[in-house]
Amino acid sequence: MMFKKRIRADKAKELFLSSFQPLSKIEVLPIEDCDGRIIAGNITANIDVPHYQRAAMDGFAVMASETLGAGTGSPVMLRLANIIEKGTCMRVHTGSPMPGGADAVVMMEDTVLRDDMVEVFAQIHPFKNVGAIGEDIQKGEIILNEGRMLRPCDIAILASIGVEKINVFKKPLAVIIPTGEELVPRNKKNLLEGEVYETNGLMSAMYIKKWGGNARLLDIVTDSPEKIKEAIISNPDADMIVTSGGTSVGKRDYVPAVVGSMGKLLVNGVGIE
């Protein structure tokens, strides 16, 4: 395909990006509908995670000082109880609230349970195997920044702080206008000589959806300046209009002239090596 003048792809991209303002339309969506969407504003945690002191291991909550001197050959004996005091312990599971008075958790692997007594074979320090309040997320902390594309793991973080809905940027609407006298719809049977199925519009629509936009694929427009212009102006809600075909220097390549008559033609030909 020939063009009067070509520009390097990287320069064309730079020119386009510097000529337009980012979209700013916002909508509010439930977080379960936000995978792949772009956050429209920083998100701040309104609670601590965890919001309570919790056991980080399965085992026994203890006063760490009660395990002093415990080892593989010299276990410390603690009694199972409903309160924590000198000489006692309480069974806990990962995520369990720490009982009052306890400041550490002995892992199950470092103990042997004998009736209501527990043999402890490891000396531990205060806060060992304990999750502190706000250890994962602190209240007031910015957890996700504006402009981030959300992933399932990000949405799980939002759910962990009780967020149900968030502001996201609306998906841009791209209108696709396939042009060409030779093009025919894909459902036509028995192609004539010189006819080809329209495929560029289909491909463009799929890429737009894949990259996070909404696509509106119009019917084929013949090589007519008036009809091309009419197709463009009849979609005023479009954030972007993509035309396919009619951009070279042939007699029926009307798209550059139509675009130039309606605004500024930034580029007419991109050189890709």
C-alpha positions as MATLAB code, in Angstrom:
seq = 'MMFKKRIRADKAKELFLSSFQPLSKIEVLPIEDCDGRIIAGNITANIDVPHYQRAAMDGFAVMASETLGAGTGSPVMLRLANIIEKGTCMRVHTGSPMPGGADAVVMMEDTVLRDDMVEVFAQIHPFKNVGAIGEDIQKGEIILNEGRMLRPCDIAILASIGVEKINVFKKPLAVIIPTGEELVPRNKKNLLEGEVYETNGLMSAMYIKKWGGNARLLDIVTDSPEKIKEAIISNPDADMIVTSGGTSVGKRDYVPAVVGSMGKLLVNGVGIE';
ca = [
       0.000    0.000    0.000;
       1.397    3.408   -1.007;
       1.192    6.641    0.972;
       2.228   10.172    0.108;
       4.218   10.409    3.330;
       4.963    7.906    6.054;
       5.982    8.404    9.664;
       7.750    5.972   11.993;
       5.442    3.933   14.214;
       6.955    5.202   17.479;
       6.644    8.822   16.307;
       3.047    8.231   15.226;
       2.207    6.788   18.630;
       3.836    9.736   20.405;
       1.956   12.191   18.193;
      -1.399   10.537   18.813;
      -0.964   10.240   22.575;
       0.085   13.886   22.874;
      -2.927   15.059   20.854;
      -5.700   13.676   23.065;
      -6.827   13.970   26.656;
      -7.301   10.777   28.709;
     -10.918    9.713   29.127;
     -12.425   10.811   32.436;
     -15.932    9.299   32.448;
     -16.494    7.296   35.628;
     -18.969    4.633   36.665;
     -19.578    2.779   39.930;
     -19.482   -1.007   39.753;
     -19.648   -3.933   42.204;
     -16.147   -5.246   42.754;
     -17.052   -8.636   41.288;
     -17.567   -6.882   37.922;
     -14.231   -5.036   38.026;
     -11.709   -7.573   36.777;
      -9.621   -5.815   34.121;
     -11.119   -2.383   34.864;
      -9.116    0.776   35.658;
      -9.457    2.384   39.099;
     -10.661    6.008   39.006;
      -9.080    7.235   42.254;
      -6.876    5.949   45.063;
      -8.480    3.413   47.392;
      -7.775    3.745   51.105;
      -8.338    1.029   53.697;
     -11.026    1.871   56.231;
     -10.137   -0.995   58.574;
      -7.050   -2.875   59.729;
      -6.391   -6.351   58.331;
      -6.387   -8.291   60.485;
      -8.548   -6.200   62.786;
      -7.721   -8.438   65.737;
      -4.601  -10.190   67.025;
      -4.670  -13.677   65.544;
      -2.839  -16.968   65.647;
      -0.622  -17.449   62.602;
      -0.178  -21.205   63.143;
      -2.104  -24.213   64.380;
      -0.892  -24.973   67.868;
      -1.183  -23.695   71.433;
      -1.417  -20.096   72.645;
       0.921  -19.481   75.586;
       2.738  -16.896   77.601;
       6.134  -16.971   75.865;
       7.913  -16.760   79.210;
       6.390  -20.124   80.157;
       8.425  -21.864   77.424;
      11.788  -20.734   78.843;
      14.299  -23.602   78.659;
      12.103  -25.866   76.497;
      14.014  -28.080   74.075;
      13.927  -31.433   72.351;
      15.417  -33.154   75.397;
      13.788  -31.021   78.086;
      10.123  -30.309   77.361;
       8.053  -27.852   79.386;
       4.708  -29.183   80.607;
       1.658  -26.901   80.256;
      -1.942  -27.659   81.160;
      -4.796  -27.191   78.678;
      -7.195  -24.610   80.112;
      -9.845  -22.057   79.217;
      -7.723  -19.128   80.386;
      -4.088  -18.178   79.991;
      -2.062  -17.932   83.141;
       1.174  -19.380   84.456;
       1.445  -23.057   83.542;
      -1.491  -23.110   81.080;
      -2.069  -23.018   77.344;
      -5.022  -22.961   74.931;
      -5.474  -24.695   71.604;
      -5.708  -22.299   68.641;
      -5.987  -22.629   64.873;
      -4.586  -20.429   62.120;
      -6.690  -17.272   62.156;
      -8.093  -17.815   65.643;
      -8.252  -14.750   67.928;
      -5.450  -14.785   70.459;
      -6.812  -15.432   73.961;
      -6.264  -12.777   76.585;
      -2.913  -13.087   78.348;
      -1.267  -15.086   75.545;
       1.513  -13.460   73.547;
       2.801  -16.341   71.394;
       1.829  -19.594   69.705;
       3.749  -22.851   69.906;
       3.388  -24.751   66.633;
       1.626  -28.087   66.815;
       4.765  -29.739   65.401;
       6.719  -28.674   68.524;
       4.293  -30.254   70.977;
       2.901  -33.585   72.125;
      -0.566  -33.708   73.699;
      -0.961  -36.127   76.625;
      -4.533  -36.013   77.943;
      -4.916  -32.460   79.333;
      -1.165  -31.785   79.383;
       0.948  -30.466   76.559;
       4.655  -31.164   76.218;
       6.386  -28.154   74.628;
       9.710  -28.886   72.904;
      10.597  -25.379   71.680;
      11.383  -22.130   73.466;
       9.647  -19.199   71.745;
       9.777  -15.433   72.097;
       6.871  -12.999   72.529;
       4.691  -12.551   69.406;
       6.125  -15.665   67.772;
       3.545  -17.049   65.299;
       1.133  -14.195   66.077;
      -0.416  -11.915   63.469;
      -0.535   -8.340   64.742;
      -3.450   -5.976   64.168;
      -2.913   -4.270   60.814;
      -0.077   -6.610   59.865;
      -1.425   -7.103   56.324;
      -3.191   -3.761   55.801;
      -3.295   -0.717   58.060;
      -6.321    1.536   58.359;
      -5.769    4.733   56.358;
      -3.210    3.090   54.053;
      -3.555    3.569   50.286;
      -3.822    0.009   49.037;
      -4.524    0.561   45.328;
      -3.600    3.587   43.246;
      -5.621    5.390   40.595;
      -4.917    4.072   37.112;
      -4.279    0.495   38.196;
      -5.821   -2.267   36.111;
      -7.551   -4.542   38.580;
      -6.720   -8.232   38.780;
      -8.573  -10.925   40.724;
      -5.994  -10.692   43.551;
      -6.621   -6.921   43.805;
     -10.356   -7.508   44.029;
      -9.768  -10.034   46.817;
      -7.885   -7.307   48.731;
     -10.849   -4.957   48.293;
     -13.166   -7.657   49.587;
     -10.905   -8.158   52.629;
     -11.553   -4.579   53.770;
     -15.291   -4.738   53.146;
     -15.413   -2.737   49.898;
     -18.467   -3.587   47.806;
     -18.381   -0.998   45.009;
     -15.693    1.243   43.518;
     -15.277    3.982   40.936;
     -13.744    2.835   37.666;
     -13.196    4.594   34.369;
     -15.827    3.806   31.779;
     -14.696    1.627   28.931;
     -14.067    3.689   25.792;
     -16.443    3.109   22.902;
     -14.701    2.494   19.581;
     -16.844    2.604   16.445;
     -15.426    0.588   13.539;
     -16.268    1.567    9.965;
     -15.170   -0.957    7.305;
     -14.993    0.632    3.844;
     -14.520   -0.759    0.362;
     -16.469   -1.646   -2.776;
     -15.007   -5.142   -2.765;
     -16.177   -6.002    0.750;
     -19.215   -8.195    1.417;
     -20.767   -9.485    4.662;
     -19.453  -12.815    5.923;
     -22.899  -14.399    5.641;
     -23.065  -13.939    1.856;
     -22.888  -17.157   -0.120;
     -21.286  -17.678   -3.521;
     -18.665  -14.931   -3.720;
     -18.349  -13.222   -7.059;
     -15.028  -12.346   -8.665;
     -13.566   -9.278   -6.985;
     -15.548   -9.784   -3.757;
     -13.940  -10.547   -0.385;
     -15.388  -11.097    3.044;
     -14.997   -8.216    5.484;
     -12.565   -9.363    8.194;
     -10.575   -6.310    9.342;
     -13.568   -4.887   11.198;
     -14.140   -8.187   12.961;
     -10.481   -8.383   13.979;
     -10.420   -4.760   15.162;
     -13.550   -5.263   17.271;
     -12.051   -8.308   18.954;
      -8.793   -6.494   19.734;
     -10.705   -3.531   21.169;
     -12.636   -5.830   23.494;
      -9.459   -7.725   24.383;
      -7.717   -4.467   25.329;
     -10.566   -3.225   27.527;
     -12.871   -1.231   25.252;
     -16.373   -1.581   23.863;
     -16.668   -2.056   20.107;
     -19.472   -1.133   17.716;
     -18.921   -2.661   14.280;
     -20.920   -0.869   11.588;
     -22.126   -2.262    8.287;
     -19.806   -1.995    5.305;
     -19.622    1.490    3.787;
     -18.952    1.864    0.078;
     -16.166    4.074   -1.266;
     -18.152    7.299   -1.154;
     -16.969   10.474    0.641;
     -20.537   11.369    1.575;
     -21.336    7.941    3.031;
     -18.022    7.752    4.902;
     -18.659   11.174    6.449;
     -22.244   10.227    7.276;
     -21.049    7.056    9.057;
     -18.615    9.106   11.133;
     -21.010   11.884   12.192;
     -23.844    9.434   12.918;
     -21.909    8.069   15.909;
     -21.408   11.134   18.141;
     -21.151    9.002   21.299;
     -17.945    7.326   20.077;
     -14.714    7.941   21.972;
     -12.781    6.684   18.960;
     -13.666    5.908   15.347;
     -11.645    3.289   13.510;
     -11.905    3.126    9.732;
     -10.650    0.182    7.721;
      -9.607    0.701    4.106;
      -9.591    3.684    1.799;
      -6.467    5.367    3.200;
      -3.889    5.049    0.421;
      -3.476    7.227   -2.707;
      -5.862    5.489   -5.096;
      -8.832    7.164   -6.754;
     -11.269    5.586   -4.288;
      -9.202    6.223   -1.148;
     -11.386    8.981    0.300;
     -10.871    8.500    4.061;
      -7.881   10.879    4.531;
      -9.674   13.700    2.697;
     -12.879   13.138    4.661;
     -11.027   13.130    7.986;
      -9.038   16.212    6.979;
     -12.238   18.053    6.082;
     -13.718   17.322    9.516;
     -10.656   18.043   11.634;
      -6.879   17.659   11.603;
      -5.218   14.790    9.778;
      -2.247   13.976   11.978;
      -0.806   11.036   10.075;
      -1.463    9.390    6.719;
       0.872    6.422    6.576;
       2.896    4.613    9.241;
       6.152    2.895    8.382;
       6.645   -0.374   10.264;
       9.920   -2.187    9.755;
];
